[in-house]
Amino acid sequence: MGLESVAVVAAETSDAGEARPARAAQGQQHWAYQPVARPATPAVKDAKWVRSPIDALVLAQLESKGIKPSADADRATLIRRVTLDTWGIIPTPEEVKAFVNDKSPQAYEKLVDRLLASPRYGERWGRRWLDLTRHADSDGYNTDGTRPNMWRYRDYVINAFNADKPYDVFIKEQLAGDELWPERKDALVATGFLRNFPDEINARDLNLKKQEIANDLTDTVSSVFLATTANCAQCHNHKFDKFTQKEYYQLQAYFVNTSFRDDVTPLSGKELSEFSSKLAKWEEATKDIRAKQDALLKPYIEKAEADRLLGFVPETRESINKPEKERNAYDRWIYHRNLWTMSGRTRNAANQMKEKDKTQYAEYEKVVAELKKFDELKPKDPGNISTATELGHNDSPPTYVLFKGIYDRKLDEVQPGLPAALSGGEAPKIVATATSSGRRTAIANWIASPSNPLTARVFANRVWNQYFGRGLVDTVNDFGKMGQKPVNPALLDYLADSFVKNGWSVKKLQKEILLSSVYRQSSDHREELVSVDPENKLLAYFPRQRLDAEQIRDSLLYAAGLLEEKVGGPSVYPPVPANFDNRNAWKVSDSLAEQHRRSAYIFIRRNTPYPLLDTFDWANPQLVHGRREVTTTAPQALALANSDLVFEWSKALAGRVIREAGESEAARLDRLYQIAFGRTPDKTEKDSLLAFLDKQEKVVANQLATGKKVVAPVGAKDAGAVKEKVDGLFKTLYGRSPDKFERATLLSYLDTQQAKAAKTTDDDGEGAGGAKATGHKDKANPARSAAFVELVHAVVNSNEFLYRL
């Protein structure tokens, strides 16, 4: 090492190791690190507009600029807005009508209470929390292997929002559930928050992998809960925020002993006892067969394990090869991580046998077939839980400041500690348990403390951002010096203070926002504000927002009457386009009900996300996603207009409209608008719609004359005698009525058969052909029906459907 390099190392060591209280003291002056202080409610001129202190705090700023707030949105607009915001789907026409006609003073509050009490609320708001956690059902990197247990964490989050779990408890469960409540399965599942990191499961340098995971946990926790960009200090003192490289690694020390298990049973009590009993019987009955199987696989497994060990770097092999009694905390982490790379070894060994010894493989297949004969004895696999763990020990590996962040260039050892700028010198008490260091419990308690200046502010800002399209602090993941200052600091502190005082209740926080006059304002454009507040930061009117990816898909399905509203369970695989990049890794769910589940339940493969959602700025699961981007691109319009899947939904919606509105075209247009927009079309709109139908009917008639396939509404006949016949058929065959997906499939088949019959008649010069040629508007006119499908498809692709006003 030359003199220049020695000087650099010395400088880094000195700079990283120095606490620098002067810098910490300066950091305390930053607004985000100041204690939350509840502001006084300001006096305002337009006191009648104020429904909550929220309104007074907003109105005071508006009046200081000479701006008046907007009037309330009309009731139909308001219920559509609040339903989309809380449920992620549009309201039904009946729900809109009931609210519009409810003249009681409590009508809107009753609506908000109903929305917040529904399981749909957790599906909507749980999904936004999953954005932050980078939740996915696969690892990422090259292999992108499936994580079969992570849906349990998704369900935990949804259930937590539905139950209005106090946010401080929510934090503790996700960061330290395994330490605090090791006997509770839901608390173990909650630590899936830590497990969500993208991972290269077959990495060969496990020492580097350990450091990468420690960095990830430190950075993610800082960003999600504290809106702090701690990762800047991995390599040097933070250039903008007031904490040092040493403080970064002190923060990291809380997480260095965190390992993960993917094999914890979800069963307990009687269920576990019964499962264990059945499994023991199966094991006893198949003992000899499994012994034969193991004997055949053993040489291939041993060869694979030997090759795998040789593939590791020397430092990794050193920890793996140590006898168990000699392993320290660092070695245990490496050894445990090594076990992950052995997953799938039975399958790989069988494949090797098949390639190298056909005769032996034939014998192996016989053994497998013999084993299958006992499948009836074997209990159904309940799956497993993925959870954090400290491997049953309470000692932790040492943590070092790293020169330039390089994992194998260690400088000074550090102990757990918090950046002085964030903590005010507070040091959380660490209490080890028999099986865990207690470090994550200590930092979870500090983050969830009512006195923490960041936690409540950050979450309240995230909620505000979700409802209004931008946070009071626009940089929702960065409350540091390089982030934006709050546009209304008094309002942010009021929300944070109320949040804590109301028991960290997320629903109470949201209810106050939803009931405010600020939220109820019209979104009509106001030209006079363009020069005064061009970005509407002061909220003189409600900001329009395009629906996000899940809202679009789920609302389309809901409008079509196809949305399956089962809550929870393993992830599902809806259909994908024929040119999907990774069709081999995407096995479409067999059940139509599963294919039409809410978007929150769609399998998330990191490297190949679901195309329709991805097109509409879905959250990238590789990153902490604090706010959905809103882009406007040609592929978005093309995805809706040209997608066979979306067109099928439009056909189902057309069928629903016809079924519910009857034969009158005027009534059908009214019903279509009621379903899609929560209102009826005005005269100009209705005239335009009828003109479109007439024009499109002629186009379709010409296409049909050339032999083009007939397009027809699906489900239009699902009423009266047809419904009775379909129900009767299913009851005769299966002893039950069909579900909506089975009915839709059968009715679609009937429509196809009728279209074929109509074409045959047309070829003979009678019947439907005459109707098509003249544009006669009756129910036997396939051209008119097809034109109506096209109209429905155009309506649900319009901006009014795709925007929340």
N, C-alpha and C positions, 0 to 999 in steps of 0.2 A: 504494500500500500504506500503510495507516494505521500509527500508532505501535504499536498493540497487535499487529498482524500482524508488524511488524518484530521486536518483542520475542519473539514465538513462534518465528519463524525462527531468531533468534539463540540462543534457548534450545535448540532442537532441534539446531542445528548444533554447539553446544558439547557437549551431552549425548552426541550420536552420535559425535563425533570423539574423545571422551576415552576412553582405554583403561581407566581406573578400576581400577588394580591391587588396591585394597582389596576391591572387589566380587569380582574374580577369585579373590583369596585365600580369601574366604568361600566361594565356589563350590566350591573344592577340598575343603571339609569335607563336602559332600554325599556320601552313601554311594555313589552310582552312579559318581562320578568318582574314587573311591579305587582304587588298584591292586588287582587281583584277588589275594587271598591264600588259598592252600590251607589249609583248616582241619584241625586234628587230628581224628582219628576219636574221637568221645566214647565213654566206657565206658557200657554199658547193662546193666540187670538181665537182660533176656530176650535174651541173646547168641545163643541158638539161632535166633531169628527173623531174625537179620542175615545176609543173603546178599551185601551190598555196603555200602560206606561210605554209600551213599544211605540204606539202611535204618537205620543207626546214627544218622545225622543226623536222620531223621524220628522214630525211636523215642525219642531223647533228649528231644525236645519233648513227645511223648506221655506219657512216664513222669514228666516234671516236673509234669504235670497229673493224674497218677494214672490215666491211660487206657491200656488195653491195645489193641494192634492187632487187627484181625480175622483170622480163619483164612483160608487160601488158598481161592480160589474152586474149585468143582469143575471137573474137567478139560474137560467139554463147554462150560461157560460160558467158561473161560479161552481155549480155542482160538477160540471165536466172537468174543470180545473182541479178542484180539490180531490176528486175521485182518482184522476190520473196521478196526482202527486202522492196520494197515500196508498193507493192500491196498484197503480201502474197499468190500469185498464180503464176503458171508457164506462160510464154508467149506462144502465138500460133506459129505454124510453120511459118505462114505468117509474123508475127511480127519479128521473128528471121531472116527470109530470107531478109526482107526489110532492117533491120539494117545491116546485113552482107554485103549487096550489096550497101549500101549507103556510097560512098567514100568521101563525103564532109567533110571538117574539123570540121564542127559543128554537125556531125551526132550523136555523143554521147550526146552532150548537148541538142539537140532537143529531143532525147529519154528521158533524165532525166526530161525535162520540161513537156513532155507528161505524164509521169508517175506521177509526182507530181500534175498535174492538174486534174487527174481522181478521181471520187468519191471512187474508190477502195483504194486510198491512205489513206483516212480518216478511212476506215474500218480496214485497217491494223494497222495504228499508233494509232487510237483511242482505239483499243483493248489493246494495250500495256499500254496506260494510265489507262485503266480500271483495269489492273493488280495491279497497285499501289493503286487504290481507294478501292479495295476489293468489287468491284461491283458485285451484285447478285440480283436475282429476288425473293429471299426468306429471311426469318429472321435468320435461323440457330437455334441452340439449339434444344430442344426436339420436339417442335411442327413444327418448320421450315415452318411457314405459308408463303403464297405467298404475295409478294409485287407487286401489279398489276401496279404500276406507274413507276417503276424504269427503264423501257425501255426508257422512255423519257430522263433520264440522259445519258444513253448510246448513244442515238441519238444526244443529245447536244454535247457530246465529239467528235463523228464522224464528225459532221458538223463543229465544231470548228477547227479541223485539216484540213478539206477540204477547209475551208475559210481562212486558215492561220491566225486565230485570234491571235493577239499579245499575247505572253505568259504572260505578266504582266496583261493584261485584263482578260485572262483566269484564272489566280490566283484569282483576285479580285471577279470575278463572282462566283467562286466556294466557296469562303470563306465568302462572304458578299453580294451576289447578291440581297438578300431580303432587305438589308439596303441601298445599293447604288442605285438600280434601281427597286424599289418595283412595278412599273407599267409595267415592262417588264416580260413577261411570261418566256422567255428563261433564264433570270437572276434568276428567282425563281427556274426553273428546275436545273440550274447549281449548286445550293446548295445541290443537291442530293449527291454531294461529301461528305458532312458532314453526310448525312442520311445513308450512306452505311455500317455503323457499324453492325456487327452481334448483334442480339437482342433477348432476351427472353420476348416475348410480354406479357405473363401472370405473370411476376414477382410480388411477393407480398410485397417485401420490396422496395418501390419506392425511399426511401432515399438512400439506397445502390445503386439502379439502377442509380440514378442521378449522384452519384460519379463515377460509372463505365463509364458512357457516357462521363463525363467531362475528365476522364483519357484518354479515347479512342480518343477523339477529339484532345487533346493536343499531344498525342503520334503520331497520324497519321499525323497531320499537320507538326510536327517536322521532321518526317521520310521522308515524300513525298517531301516536298519543300526544306528542309534544310539538309537532310541526317544526322540527329542528333538523337541519341538514348536518348531522354529526359526521357523515362520511367524509366531509372535507378535511377532517382532522386525522384521517388515517395516516397520512404521510408527513404532515407538518402542522404547526399551530394553525388554527382556523384563521383564514385571511380576513374574515369579516366579523363573524360572531366571536364573542369573547371567551373562548375556551381553548385549551392547549392540547397538543398531541398526547401529552401524558394523561390529561383528563379523559380523552377519548378512550384510552386503553383501561383506565380505571373504570369507566362505564362498561366497557366490554367484559371486564372481570366478573360481572354479575351473570354472564351467560356462558362462560367457557366450559362449564361442566355439563352443559345441556346436550344430552343424546336423545335418541328417539326410538320408539318401539312401534312396530306395525302388527304386533301379534297378540294384543291384549283382548281377551274375550269380552263381548258386550253383555254376556249373560251373568246373572247372579242369583243367589237364593235358590228357589225351587227349580227355576228354569235351568240353572247351571247343574244342579244335582241330577235332574232328569237327563240332560244331555250327556253328562259324564257317565251315567249308568248305561245308557244306550251305546255310547262309544266303547265302553269297556266290553260289552257283549260282542260288538262287532270285532274288536281287536282280538278277543279270545277266539272267536270263530275263524278268523283269517290269519292267525298267528303264523302257521306253517307256510301259507301261500305268500305272505309278505316277506317271510324269511327267504324264500326262493327268489322273490323279486329283488330284494336287497343284495343277495349274493350275486345275481347277474349284473346288477348295476355297479356294485362296489368298485371293481377295477377301473371303470370309466370315470366314476366320481373321484376316486383317489388321483387319477391322472390329471383330471381337470383342476382339482384343488392344488396339486403340485405346480401345474403350469400357471395357475392364477397367482400363487405366492411368488413365483419367479418374476411375474410381471410387475410386482410392486417395487418401488424405489427402496434402497437399502434401509433408510430410516424407518419406513413403514414396516418392513419385514422384521426389524429388530423388536418393535413393540408386539407384533403378532406372535413371534416365536418365543417370547418370554413365558415361563411357567406361570400359571395363574396366581400363585402366591407371591410372585415377585413383581407383578404388575402394579404400577402406581396409577393415579387418576388419569394421567395422560395416556398411558399404555392401554388402560381399560377402554377409553374412548376410541382409540385406534382399533383395538381388537373387536369391539362391538360393531364399529362401522364396517370392518372387514366381513362380518357375518352377512351384511346386506348383499354383498357381491355374490354370495352363494345361492341366492334365490333363483329358482328355476333349474337347479342342478340336476334334478331327476329327469326333467324333460330333455335337457342338453345331453345327459349321459345316454338316454335312450336313442337320441338322434345319432350320437357317435356310434353306438352299437349297430344301428341300422346301416350305417355307411361301411363299417369295417368287418362285420361278421353277420351275414344274412341268416345263417343257420341258428346262431345264438339269438338273433333278434326274433326269429320265428318262435323259438322257445319262450322268449320274453312275452310275446303277444299272447301265447297260450296261457301264461300265468296271469296276465292282465285280464283276459277273458274269464278265467276262473274266479278272479277276485271280484269281477263285476256281478257274479251270481249272488253275491252277498250284499248288494246295494240296498236291498229292502231293509236290512238290519241296521244299516249305517244311518245315524241321525243327520238331518239336514244341516249343512254348514251354516252357522249364523253369521259368518264373516268375523271381522276383527275391528278393533279400535286402533287408530294411530295416535300416539301420545308422546309427550315429552317425558323424559326420565333422567335420573342421575345414577342409574345402574345400581341402586341399592347401597350407595356409599355417600358419605357426607364430606369427603375431602375433595378439593378442586385442583385442577392443574394450575401451575403458575401462569401468570399473565405478564407479558413484557411489552414495553414500548418497542416498536419495530422501526428500524432505520428505513425511512422512505416507505414504510408500510410493507417491506419485504419480509415474508413470513419466517425465513430462516436467518435473518440478521437482527438478532435480539439485542436490545440495549438494557435499560434498567427494568427490574421486576417492579410491578405495582400491585396494590391491593384494591379491592372494590371501592369506588368512590364516585361522587357526582360532580359535574362541572360547577364550580363555585357560582358562576353567573346565573345558573338555573336554580340552584338549591339554596342560595343565601348561606352557605356554609353548613347546611344540615347534612348529617351523616346517618342514613337509615340503619337501624339496628338489625344485624344479621343473627338469626337464631337457627342453628342447624338442627335437623331431625336425625333420627337413626339412619335414614336412607337417603337423605338429601342435604345439600349444603345450606339451604335456606336463603341463598342469595337472590334468587328470582322473587321469592316472597318479599324480601326487603325492598327491592326496587318497585315491585308492584304496589306495595303499600305506599311508597313515596309518590308514585305517579297518581294513585287514586286518592291521595290525601286532599281534603277540602282546601288546605292551605297552599297546594301547588298552584302557582300562578298561571300555568299553561293549560292544564288538562281540560278544565271546564270551558275555557275560552276557545280552545281548538275545536272541541266537539260542537259547541254552540255555533261556531262559525261554519262548520261543515253542514250543519242542519240548515242554516240560513242560506248557504250557497246552493243547496239542493232545491230549496223552494223558490229562490229568486234568481237563480242562474249565475250568481256571483256572490262571493262571501263578503261580509263586512271588511274582512281582510282578503283581498283578491287572490293573494298567493296562499291558497288553503294549506299547502304542505310546508310553507316556510314563513314562520313568524320571526325570523331573524332579521338582521340588519339589512340584508339584501332583499327581503320581502317587502311587500307594500304595507304602508301604515293603514290602520283601520279608518274607513271613511266616516264611521260614527263610533268612536271609542267608548262613549258613554253607553250606547245601546249594547255594544258587545259585552261590557262589564255587567250591565243589567241582566242580560240573558245568562251569562255565566254564573252570576250570583244567585239568580232565581233557580237555575238548574240544580245547584248544590243544595240550596235551602229546601227545595222540593224533593229531597231524597234522591237526587240524581235520576229523576224520572224522565225518560226520553219522551214519553207520551205527553206529560204535562208541559214540557218545553215546547213540543210541537203544537199542542192544542192552543197555547197562548198565541203562538205565531199565526196559526190558521184562523183564529177568531179576531185577529187584529184588523183594523181598517186598512192598514198597509197592504195586507194580503188580499183583501176583498176588492181592491181598486180595479177599475176597468183598465184594459190594456190598449185602449184606443190611442192612436198616435196624436201627439200634441205639438204642432208646428212651432208654437212659441217657445218651446223648451229646447229647441235644437241649438240655439246659441248660448243658452244659460247652463244647461246640463246635458250635453249631447250624448253622453253614455248612460244617462238616467241613474247615476250613482246615488242620487238623493231619493230616488224612488217616488217620483211624482205621479207615476203610473205603473201598472203592473207589467213586468217584462214578459213579452211573448217568448216562448221557447219551443224549439222543435222537439218532438217526442224522441226519447232515446231508443236504442235498439230493441230492448225488451218490451217497452211500451208499444212500439209499432207492431211487432209480431203478436204479442198477446192480445192487443186490441183488435187486430184483424181476425184472429181466431175467435175471440169473444163475440164480435159482431156477426160472424158466420155461424155462431151457435156450436162451434166445434171445440172450444177450450175445455180441457179436462182439468178439473180443479182439485184433484187429489193432492193432499199436502204431504211432502216429505218422501223419503225413500231413495233408493239408488238412482243414479243419474240415468237419463234416457237419451236415445239416439234418434232424433227425427230425420226424415229423408234429406238427402243432400243432392246437389246437382250431379249430373252424369260425369262432368269433368272435374269433380272434386279431387284435390291433389292426393288425398290419402284414404281412398275408399277402403283399402284393405284393413285399415285401423278403425273403420267406422261401420259397425254392423248395425244397420237400421233396426230399431226395436220392432218386434213382431206385432205387438198390439197397437192398434190405431189409437187407443186411449193413451198409451205411453207416448206415441209420436206427437200427440197434441197437448202434452203437459205444458205448464208455464215455462217460460224461458229460463227462469231461475234454476230449473232442474235439468237443463241440457248438459250433457257431458262436456267438460272443458278440456280439450287437448291443446296443450300450449303451442305446439308448432303448427297446428292446423285448426284454428278456431272455426266454429260453425259459421258458414259463409254469410247467411243473411244478417246475422247479428254483427259480424265483423265489418260488413259494408257500412253499417250505420254507427261507426265510432264506438264499438263495444270496448270495454276496458281490457287493456292488454295485461294478461295475468303474469307477465314477467316483471311488472313494476308496481310500486305503490301508486294507485290511481286515485288521486284526490278529487278530480273533477273530469267528467266526460267532455271530450272535445266535441265541437259541433262543426262539421264540415259540410259543404254542399258540393257534391260531385256527380258527374254523369253516371257512374256505376250505381249510385243509389236509385236514381229514377229508372235505370234499366233493370235493376234487380227486382223492382216492384212490377214494372210493366211487362217484363218478359219471363219472369219466373213462373214455371208451370205450377209450382206449389202455391204461390200467391194467387194465381188465376183459379186454381181449384177452390181456394177459400172464397173468392169472389163468386164463383158458381154456387157455392153453398149459401152465401149471403143472399144472392138473387133468389134462390129457392125459398129461403126463410121469408123474404119480403113478400113474395107471391103467396106463400102459405098464410101469412098473417094479414095481408091487406086485401086479398081477394082479387076479383077480376078487373076492378077499376084501376086504370093506369095512373090516374091522379092520386088515388089512395096509395098506390105502390110507391110513387115518388115521395109522397109525404112520409111513408113508413121508412123508406131508405134514409131520408135525411134525419128522421127521428133517431134511428139506430146509430148512424154515423156521426151526427153532429149535435144531437140533443135538441133539434128544432125542426120546423117545417120549411120548405123552400118558399121564397117569395114569388110573386107572379113572374118577374123577369127570369128568375132561375128556372121556374117550372117550364116556361116557354122555351128556354134554351135546352132543357133536358128533353122535351118532346121533339124539338127540331133535331136533336142529336139522334134520337130513336128513329125518326123517319129516314134520316140520311143513312144511318148505319144499317137499317133494315134493307135498303136497296143494295148496299155494298155486300152484305151477307148473302142476299138472295142471288146475286151474280156469282159469288164464290160457291154457293151450294150447287148452282147450275153446272159448275165445272167439276163437281164431284168432291168438293172439300168436305171434310168431316163436320158433322153437325155439333155445335156447342149448345148446351142446354143448361138451365138452372138445375141444381141438385136439391132434391128434397121438397120441390114445390108440391108434390102429390102426397106429402106426408100428412094427410088429413082425411077425415071422413072414412069412406069405404076402403080406400087404399091403406090407410093406417090400420084399420081393423084387420084387413087381410094379412098385412105384414106381421102384426102382433100375433094373429092366430097361427100363422106359419111357424113362428119361433116357439110358441107355446106347445105346438104339436111336436116339433122336432126336439126341442131342448127343455121344455117345461118352464119357460120363462119368457119375458118380453125382451126384445132386442135393446141394447144400449144405443145411444145416439150415433155412434160410429158404425155399428152394424147396420142400423137403419139407413144411414147415409149411403153405405156401400151398396145395399140392395136396391135402394131407390135410384142410385146412379146407373145400376145395371138395367133397371126397368126403363129409365130414360133413353139409354143407348138402344135398347131393343125397339122402343117406340120410334126413335129416330130412323132406325133401319127400315121399319115398316113404312114410315112416312116417305122415305126415299123411294121405296119400291112402288108405292102408289103414285108418286110424282113421276117416276119413269114411265108409268102407264098413261100419263097425261091427265090425271085427275087429282082431286083432293088438295094436298098441301101445295102442289105446284101453282095452282091458281091463286092460292092465298099469298104465296111469295111474290108472284108476279104483280099483283095488284096492291100489295102492302096492306091488305085487310088485317085489322087488329083483332084477332081472336085467339083463343087459347090453342087452336090447332095450327098456328103459324110458327114453324120452327125458326124462320128468319127473324121474326119479331122477338121471339124468346132469346135467340142468340144476341140480338142487338141489345136487349135489356141486360144480359150478362156483361157485355162490353161497357155499357153505361155504368153499371155497378162497379166494375173494375176501375173505371176512370175516376169515379167519385172517391173511392177509398185510396186512390193514389194522389188525391189532391192535397194541396197545402193545408186546407182547413181540417182535414182529417189528421194530417201529420204534425200539426202544431197544437200546442196548448196555449190558449189565449188568456 
